[in-house]
Amino acid sequence: MTRLMALIILVFPGILAVYGVKLMRDTLFNLLNVPYPFLWLQFLVGFIVFIVGIAFVAGWILYRDRKRNYVSKRYKNKGR
């Protein structure tokens, strides 16, 4: 059950990252989506959503690897 919850928690930021890529791609092809009044705003929102989604997944993986001691000295916690 906990693995299923972890998968669900990781799928949502992945979907957000994909949506961010879609918004940026639409901007490059001059396709304006409904809630955005300007192309530059659509690209900016897409970029931010993409970065947030990728950062969450990367942070999750780094936390898991630190807990299992898979990381090099460079990425270990400084307090321990």
Buried (B, 14 or more C-beta within 10 A) or exposed (E): EEEEEEEEEBEEBEEBBEBBBBBBEBBEEEEEEEEBEEBEBBBBBBBEBBEBBBEBBEEBEEEEEBEEEEBEEEEEEEEE
